């Protein structure tokens, strides 16, 4: 077995630098768009505009950054593709709700927390959905369309998933999720969204998964239910499952299943 030639080393180095640049661009664009949309929406709200203007502004900035990157790069045809809107958003939403749902049920069974019902209106759960979807699309179009596509084009789908998971983890950390379990779960959940994006649902499945997770952990818990933790190690930090090691365990199991399924499918397609 011969060692790689100097030209091969240079090619790999250039690819690695391109992926690193893509991850940096992903985090910078996603975080910068969020901060800029916050400032713009605050100015508009001071002038009398509704507060929910932030999410459409965020989406517009994210799409602009994504389109500029795609125009400058060679990865526009690399996986993950966009996928089917109905299947992608629907399947992704189910998975996005199920993962923290299993973790919350696990916390309850382990007696690390309990649910308390609240009086709520159905409208309080439905009205946030379009804005949650817009928020998820704003982040996922950049994470999957830049970081994951760049990693896949350079080193294959596994590195694409890993690079996108890293970008998602850094972005979540910058947004304030900074405990040990938040950081671990950000990386693992980012990887799960990466596998969803490689399914037939495409990038839109990752959008649905991101939105379903956000909806369950923010709108449903708080409006329809509260989840009271006991302060133990298993409970972790924060009011939901995101800062808990139980969510970490759920994500590890699901990622293992996703990885095996995807590897078997990829091997079958090669044959």
C-alpha positions in Angstrom: 0.0 0.0 0.0 1.6 3.3 -1.2 1.5 6.5 0.8 -0.5 9.4 -0.6 1.4 11.6 -3.0 2.1 15.3 -2.1 -0.6 16.3 -4.6 -3.1 14.1 -2.9 -2.1 15.7 0.5 -2.6 19.1 -1.0 -6.0 18.2 -2.4 -7.2 16.8 0.9 -5.8 20.0 2.7 -7.7 22.2 0.3 -10.9 20.2 0.8 -10.5 20.4 4.6 -10.0 24.1 4.4 -13.0 24.5 2.2 -15.1 22.5 4.7 -13.8 24.6 7.6 -14.6 27.8 5.7 -18.1 26.5 5.0 -18.7 25.7 8.7 -17.4 29.2 9.6 -19.6 30.8 7.0 -22.6 28.8 8.3 -22.2 29.9 11.9 -21.5 33.5 10.9 -24.4 33.8 8.5 -26.9 32.1 10.8 -25.9 33.9 14.0 -25.4 37.2 12.2 -28.8 37.0 10.5 -30.4 36.3 13.8 -28.7 39.2 15.5 -29.4 41.6 12.6 -33.1 40.6 12.4 -33.4 41.2 16.1 -32.0 44.7 15.7 -34.2 45.4 12.7 -37.4 44.0 14.2 -36.7 46.0 17.4 -36.5 49.2 15.4 -39.7 48.3 13.5 -41.5 47.5 16.7 -40.5 50.8 18.2 -42.1 52.4 15.1 -45.3 50.4 15.7 -44.8 47.2 13.7 -45.7 43.8 15.2 -43.0 41.9 17.0 -43.3 38.8 14.8 -41.6 40.7 11.9 -38.3 39.2 13.2 -38.8 35.7 11.7 -39.5 36.8 8.1 -36.6 39.2 8.3 -34.4 36.4 9.6 -35.5 34.1 6.8 -34.9 36.8 4.2 -31.3 37.4 5.5 -30.6 33.7 5.7 -31.8 33.0 2.1 -29.8 35.9 0.8 -26.6 34.6 2.5 -27.4 31.1 1.2 -27.9 32.2 -2.3 -24.7 34.2 -2.4 -22.8 31.2 -1.1 -24.3 28.9 -3.6 -23.5 31.4 -6.4 -19.8 31.4 -5.3 -19.4 27.7 -4.5 -19.6 24.4 -6.5 -21.8 22.5 -4.0 -25.3 23.5 -5.2 -25.9 20.0 -6.6 -24.4 18.1 -3.7 -26.6 16.2 -1.2 -28.7 16.9 0.8 -31.3 17.9 -1.7 -34.5 19.8 -0.9 -36.9 16.8 -0.8 -40.6 16.6 -0.8 -42.4 19.4 1.1 -45.3 17.2 2.3 -43.2 14.1 3.3 -40.3 16.1 4.4 -42.0 18.5 6.7 -44.5 15.9 7.9 -42.0 13.2 8.7 -39.5 15.6 10.1 -42.1 17.2 12.4 -43.1 13.7 13.8 -39.4 12.9 14.5 -38.7 16.3 15.9 -41.6 16.0 18.4 -40.9 12.3 19.2 -37.2 12.7 20.3 -37.8 15.2 23.2 -41.1 13.5 23.8 -39.3 10.2 24.6 -36.8 12.0 26.7 -39.6 13.8 28.8 -41.4 10.5 29.3 -38.1 8.9 30.3 -37.6 11.7 32.9 -41.1 11.1 34.2 -40.5 7.3 34.5 -37.2 7.9 36.2 -39.1 10.2 38.6 -36.8 13.1 37.7 -39.7 15.2 36.6 -43.5 15.4 36.3 -46.1 17.0 34.0 -48.6 19.5 35.2 -51.5 20.4 32.9 -52.5 24.0 32.3 -55.5 25.7 30.9 -54.8 26.6 27.3 -56.4 27.4 24.0 -55.7 25.5 20.9 -54.9 28.8 19.1 -52.0 29.3 21.5 -50.4 26.1 20.2 -51.3 26.6 16.5 -50.5 30.3 16.0 -46.7 29.9 16.7 -46.3 27.1 14.1 -45.8 29.2 11.0 -43.2 31.4 12.8 -41.4 28.3 14.2 -41.3 26.8 10.7 -39.8 30.1 9.3 -37.2 30.1 12.1 -36.3 26.5 11.5 -36.0 27.1 7.7 -33.8 30.1 8.4 -31.2 28.0 10.2 -31.5 24.7 8.3 -31.2 26.2 4.8 -27.8 27.5 5.9 -26.7 24.6 8.0 -27.7 21.9 5.5 -27.3 24.0 2.3 -23.8 25.2 3.2 -22.0 23.1 5.9 -23.5 19.7 5.1 -23.3 20.1 1.4 -19.7 21.3 1.6 -18.7 18.4 3.8 -20.5 15.8 1.6 -18.9 17.2 -1.5 -15.4 17.1 0.0 -15.4 13.9 2.0 -18.7 12.1 1.7 -22.0 12.0 3.6 -20.6 11.0 7.0 -18.3 14.1 7.1 -21.2 16.2 5.8 -23.3 15.2 8.7 -20.5 15.7 11.2 -19.6 19.2 9.8 -23.2 20.3 9.9 -23.6 18.9 13.5 -20.6 20.9 14.6 -22.0 24.1 13.0 -25.4 23.5 14.7 -23.7 22.9 18.0 -21.6 26.1 17.8 -24.6 28.1 16.7 -26.7 26.8 19.6 -23.9 27.5 22.1 -23.6 31.1 20.8 -27.4 31.4 21.3 -27.0 30.6 25.0 -27.2 26.8 25.4 -23.9 26.5 27.1 -24.2 23.7 29.7 -22.4 20.4 29.2 -25.6 18.6 28.3 -26.9 21.4 26.1 -23.6 21.3 24.1 -23.7 17.5 23.8 -27.3 17.4 22.8 -26.9 20.2 20.3 -24.2 18.2 18.5 -26.2 14.9 18.6 -29.5 16.5 17.6 -27.7 18.3 14.8 -26.4 14.9 13.6 -29.9 13.5 13.7 -31.2 16.4 11.6 -28.3 15.6 9.2 -29.6 12.0 8.7 -33.1 13.3 8.2 -31.8 15.7 5.5 -30.3 12.7 3.6 -33.7 10.9 3.6 -36.3 11.3 0.9 -37.6 14.2 2.9 -34.4 16.1 2.2 -33.5 19.4 3.8 -37.2 20.0 4.4 -37.2 17.0 6.7 -34.5 18.7 8.8 -36.6 21.8 8.8 -39.6 19.8 10.0 -37.5 18.1 12.7 -36.1 21.3 13.9 -39.5 23.0 14.0 -41.2 20.0 15.7 -38.5 20.0 18.5 -38.8 23.7 19.0 -42.6 23.6 19.1 -42.7 20.8 21.7 -40.0 22.2 23.9 -41.3 25.8 23.8 -45.0 26.1 22.8 -46.4 22.9 24.1 -44.4 22.9 27.3 -45.4 26.2 28.8 -48.8 26.7 27.2 -50.4 23.3 27.5 -48.2 21.7 30.1 -45.4 22.5 32.5 -42.7 20.0 33.3 -41.4 20.2 36.9 -37.9 18.8 37.4 -36.5 17.5 40.7 -33.1 19.1 40.4 -31.2 15.8 40.2 -28.4 14.8 37.8 -30.8 13.1 35.4 -33.0 16.2 35.3 -30.1 18.3 34.0 -30.6 22.0 33.4 -33.4 24.1 31.9 -37.2 23.6 32.0 -37.4 20.8 29.3 -35.4 17.8 28.1 -32.8 19.7 26.1 -30.4 20.1 29.0 -30.8 16.5 30.3 -28.6 13.5 29.9 -31.8 11.5 29.3 -32.2 13.3 26.0 -28.5 12.5 25.3 -29.3 8.8 25.8 -32.4 9.0 23.5 -30.4 10.7 20.8 -27.5 8.2 20.9 -30.0 5.3 20.5 -31.8 7.0 17.6 -28.5 8.0 15.9 -27.3 4.5 16.1 -30.5 3.2 14.5 -30.4 6.0 11.8 -26.8 5.3 11.1 -27.3 1.5 10.7 -30.4 2.0 8.5 -28.7 4.6 6.3 -25.5 2.5 5.9 -27.5 -0.6 4.9 -29.5 1.5 2.4 -26.4 3.0 0.9 -24.8 -0.4 0.6 -27.9 -1.8 -1.1 -27.9 1.1 -3.6 -24.3 0.4 -4.5 -25.1 -3.3 -5.2 
